[in-house]
Amino acid sequence: MAFQGLFDEETMGDKELRRVTPEFAVLIDDISHRSDEDLRTRALGAGAVLGLLFLRDGMREGRYLISVAPNLSLPQLERRVQQMIPETEELVMTLAE
């Protein structure tokens, strides 16, 4: 899907507006069925991988930390995240703070 395709023809018919409207394609990556290992092997930093894991699991019952597990202690959260992505120890402390 092209970004400019999100606007109607009349809007994109304005020469000046079209000139300043970014032109790029949108690629949607459905991570909902990707494994932990697949997400960890992507060329991303630890924080980005952690974000993908939380986004992927955010809608799954029993995994969404804030809504589903309000009594989850910080040590439990730290252990779980460090199990999944060991290099995030410092990031977990930053998130907790």
N, C-alpha and C positions, 0 to 999 in steps of 0.2 A: 504494500500500500504506500503510495506517495503522500508526503505531507501536504503538498499543495492540493491534492485531491480531496482533502477534508473541507475545502472551501467551495462555495457555489461558483458557477461560471461568471456571474456578474461581478463578484468580488475579485476573482482572478483576472477578469477582463480589464481591470484598472492597471495600466502599464507600470505606473510608479509603485503601486502596492505589490504587484507581481515581482518587480525588480528587487524589493527588499524582503520578500518572503523566502525563507530558506527552502532549498530543494533537496530533499533526501527521502530515501525509502525507509520504512519502519519494518524491522524484523522482530517478530515476537518469538521468544524462546520459552516454551512451556516446560517449566522445571518441576511441575507437580509430580511427575513420575520418575524423575531422575534419582539415582541412588546417592547416598552420602559420598561414596567414593568418586562417582562421576563429578559431583559438584566440587569436591576437594581437588581434583586433578586439573581443573580449569586454571588458566594463567591469570589468577587473581590473588590479591593479598588476603591475609587471614581475615581481616574485617569484612571484606566483600563476600568471602565464602560463608562466614558466619551469618551475614545478612541474607544470603540466598537460602541457607538452611532454615532460618527463622521465617522467611517469606514462604518457602515451600511448605513448612509444617504449620504455619499460622492458622490455617482453616481446619486442620485435623483435630478431632476431639482428643483431648488428653495431651496435646502437645503445645498449645498456645499458652505461653508462660503466664501472662498477666491475667487473662480471663479464666483460664481453666485451672491454673495452679496458683491461686493467690497466696497460699501458705507455703509456697516453695521458698526455702531458705537460701540465702546467698551462697553458703557453702555447697548446697546441693546443686545450685545453678552452675557454680564454678566447676564442680566435678564433672557435670554432664557436658558442659561446653569443652572442657579440656580433654575429655575422652574423645569427642568428635573431632576437634581441631586443637591439638596440643600447643601450637604456636600462638594461641589467642589469650594466654594467661594475662598478659598486661592489658589487653583490650577488655577483657571481662571486668577487671577492676575499674577501668575507666567508665564502662557502662553502669556498673553498680554505683559508683560515686555520683 
